[in-house]
Amino acid sequence: MVQRLLKKNPIPITTKSDANKIKHRQMHNQTEKNAEEVKQILFITLSCVGDAIMTTPVLEALHLIHPQASIDIVADKRSSTLFVQCPYRGDIIHKDKQKLFRGGLDLVRKLRRKPYDIIVDLRTDGVAYLLRGKKRYTKWRKHSYGAHAVEKLMGVIREIQGDTPIPPTVVWRNESNREFADQALSALPRGLWLALAPGVNARHKRWANINYTRLVNSLQDVISGVIFVGSEEESEYAQKVSTGLGLPFVDLCGADLLDTAAVLDRAKVFVGSDSGLGHLASAVGTATVSLFSKDFPERCLPWGPSASWIKGEGDVVSNIEVEQVETKARQALSS
């Protein structure tokens, strides 16, 4: 009888610690099995460029947990450019905000054609519950890691992310983007380059053109050139700032997002108002100095260890002094 019992239980559980180890091993094996079974994921990202970039840690985490899965991405047309070069993506489906209710119905019809193992909806508009999915993660059930937008977004998948460190934001580029940067920046002398984005849509966020000019001239001893980035319409601000500059510059306003990302990758520091370009710079590893007015830096500062900020007194960006920005820029340039 003893021999038969030992044969059935060759490794007897003698302590509570042994039982916990076996339970942990069983849970780990089940987690690996579940991960292997996930083949199709739907990822619904946010609209604006900066917001979409702040969702990329969630996308990266999903890929690390389910490396064999293909991830379809729902995004707005402009910000979807950010995901084109993502190596593990499936289809990119555009959500048209202009069509409102009609656009939402069209999107649901399109998405319901495919069943998904996991649906991650970061928009909170309920679309995930109208689709064919085995498991859904939405902002309605999030458990935030902290106050920052990235920490809140990562809280949507905390159930499967656990205590694993949050990945950095990322923007995927290809050789064509790098070649664009090589050619566009060839006119600048070697050394440290400062990227500026003086134009911004919201007037209350806009720092005066003359302040950018004064900033550049105050840094002539440590930088060798200036790169202007932004939309095509914002080139007029670059032209105004460049008047009176004592350094070479290139105006690359109007370049597409991925080419701009490749350009920002070559800059040592980015300075600009709180906008998507700051998040783009941070996502390629460039140090950022963001100028804030009404928004809260602790919530929407570019995600990364080299991001710094200044907020105008009374929530007014014009109250930010050039000397304050110069100090932050010099610190970033010397790091």
Residue pairs with C-beta under 8 A, 6 or more apart in sequence:
6 12
13 19
13 22
35 65
35 66
35 68
36 68
37 117
38 66
38 68
38 69
38 117
38 118
39 68
39 69
39 70
39 117
40 69
40 70
40 72
40 90
40 114
40 115
40 116
40 117
40 118
41 62
41 66
41 69
41 70
41 71
41 72
41 116
41 117
41 118
41 119
41 120
42 71
42 72
42 74
42 111
42 114
42 116
42 118
42 119
42 120
42 128
42 131
42 133
43 55
43 58
43 59
43 62
43 71
43 72
43 73
43 74
43 120
43 122
44 73
44 74
44 119
44 120
44 121
44 122
44 123
44 127
44 128
45 52
45 55
45 59
45 73
45 74
45 75
45 79
45 83
45 122
45 123
46 52
46 54
46 55
46 79
46 122
46 123
47 75
47 76
47 79
47 95
47 97
48 76
48 79
48 276
49 78
49 79
49 82
49 257
49 276
49 277
49 279
49 280
50 275
50 276
50 278
50 279
50 280
50 300
51 79
51 149
51 276
52 75
52 76
52 79
52 82
52 83
53 82
53 169
53 171
53 276
53 279
53 280
53 283
54 149
54 150
54 153
54 169
54 279
54 300
54 303
55 122
55 153
56 82
56 167
56 169
56 170
56 171
56 283
57 150
57 153
57 154
57 166
57 167
57 168
57 169
57 170
57 303
58 120
58 122
58 153
58 154
58 156
58 157
59 71
59 73
59 83
59 86
60 167
60 168
60 170
61 154
61 157
61 161
61 164
61 166
61 167
62 69
62 71
62 118
62 120
62 157
63 69
63 71
63 88
64 164
64 167
65 160
65 161
66 118
67 88
69 88
69 117
69 118
70 88
70 89
70 90
71 86
71 88
71 89
71 90
72 89
72 90
72 91
72 92
72 93
72 114
72 116
73 80
73 83
73 86
73 89
73 90
73 91
73 92
73 93
74 93
74 94
74 95
74 107
74 111
74 127
75 82
75 83
75 92
75 93
75 94
75 95
76 94
76 95
76 96
76 97
77 94
77 96
78 257
80 92
80 94
81 256
81 257
81 258
82 171
82 172
82 257
82 258
83 89
83 92
83 172
84 92
84 172
84 258
85 172
85 173
85 174
85 258
86 172
87 172
93 107
93 110
93 111
95 103
95 104
95 107
96 103
96 106
96 107
97 103
99 106
104 125
104 127
107 127
108 127
108 130
108 131
111 127
111 131
112 130
112 131
112 132
114 132
115 132
115 133
115 134
116 131
116 132
116 133
116 134
117 133
117 134
117 135
118 133
118 134
118 135
118 136
118 137
119 128
119 131
119 133
119 135
119 136
119 137
120 128
120 136
120 137
120 138
120 156
120 157
121 127
121 128
121 136
121 137
121 138
121 139
121 156
122 138
122 139
122 153
122 156
123 139
124 138
124 139
124 140
126 138
128 136
128 137
128 138
129 136
129 138
137 156
137 157
137 159
137 160
138 156
139 152
139 153
139 156
141 156
142 152
142 153
142 155
142 156
142 158
143 155
143 158
143 159
144 151
144 152
144 154
144 155
144 158
145 151
145 152
145 154
145 155
145 158
145 166
146 152
147 298
147 299
148 298
148 299
148 300
148 301
148 303
149 299
149 300
150 166
150 169
150 303
151 166
154 161
154 166
168 283
168 303
168 304
169 279
169 282
169 283
169 302
169 303
169 304
170 283
171 257
171 258
171 261
171 280
171 283
171 284
172 258
173 258
173 261
173 262
173 265
173 284
174 258
177 258
177 259
177 261
177 262
178 262
180 255
180 259
180 262
180 263
181 259
181 262
181 263
181 265
181 266
184 250
184 252
184 255
184 259
184 263
185 193
185 227
185 250
185 263
185 266
187 248
187 250
188 224
188 225
188 227
188 248
188 249
188 250
189 224
189 225
189 248
190 224
191 223
191 224
191 225
192 222
192 223
192 224
192 268
192 269
192 333
193 223
193 224
193 225
193 226
193 227
193 266
193 267
193 268
194 216
194 219
194 223
194 225
194 226
194 227
194 267
194 268
194 269
194 270
194 271
194 329
194 333
195 226
195 227
195 228
195 229
195 263
195 264
195 267
195 269
195 270
195 271
195 272
195 281
195 286
196 212
196 216
196 226
196 227
196 228
196 229
196 238
196 241
196 270
196 271
196 272
197 228
197 229
197 230
197 234
197 270
197 271
197 272
197 273
197 275
197 277
197 278
198 206
198 207
198 209
198 212
198 228
198 230
198 234
198 237
198 238
198 240
198 241
198 272
199 206
199 230
199 231
199 233
199 234
199 235
199 236
199 237
199 238
199 253
200 206
200 230
200 234
200 272
200 273
200 275
204 293
204 294
204 316
204 317
205 273
205 274
205 275
205 291
205 293
205 317
206 273
206 317
207 273
207 291
207 317
207 318
207 320
208 318
209 237
209 240
209 241
211 320
211 322
211 325
212 241
212 271
213 241
213 242
213 243
213 244
213 245
214 322
215 271
215 322
215 325
215 326
215 329
216 223
216 226
216 241
216 245
216 246
216 247
217 244
217 245
217 246
217 247
218 322
218 326
219 326
219 329
219 330
219 333
220 246
220 247
222 330
222 333
222 334
223 247
223 268
223 333
224 247
224 248
225 247
225 248
225 249
225 250
226 242
226 245
226 247
226 248
226 249
226 250
227 249
227 250
227 252
227 263
227 264
227 266
227 267
228 235
228 238
228 241
228 242
228 249
228 250
228 251
228 252
228 253
229 252
229 253
229 255
229 260
229 263
229 264
229 277
230 237
230 238
230 253
230 254
230 277
231 253
231 254
232 253
232 254
234 253
235 251
235 253
235 254
238 251
238 253
239 251
242 249
242 251
252 259
252 260
252 263
255 263
257 280
260 277
260 280
261 280
261 283
261 284
262 284
264 270
264 277
264 280
264 281
264 284
264 286
265 284
265 285
265 286
267 281
267 286
268 286
268 287
268 332
268 333
269 286
269 287
269 288
269 289
269 329
269 332
269 333
270 277
270 278
270 281
270 282
270 286
270 287
270 288
270 289
271 288
271 289
271 291
271 325
271 329
272 278
272 290
272 291
273 290
273 291
273 292
273 293
273 317
274 290
274 291
274 292
274 293
274 295
274 297
274 300
274 309
278 288
278 290
278 302
278 307
279 302
279 303
281 287
281 288
281 302
282 288
282 302
282 303
282 304
282 306
282 307
283 302
283 304
285 304
285 306
286 306
287 306
287 307
287 308
287 332
287 333
287 335
288 302
288 304
288 306
288 307
288 308
288 332
289 308
289 309
289 310
289 325
289 328
289 329
289 332
290 297
290 301
290 302
290 307
290 308
290 309
290 310
291 309
291 310
291 311
291 312
291 317
291 320
291 325
292 309
292 310
292 311
292 312
292 317
293 311
293 312
293 315
293 316
293 317
294 315
297 309
297 311
301 307
301 309
306 332
306 335
308 328
308 331
308 332
310 320
310 324
310 325
310 328
311 320
312 318
312 319
312 320
313 319
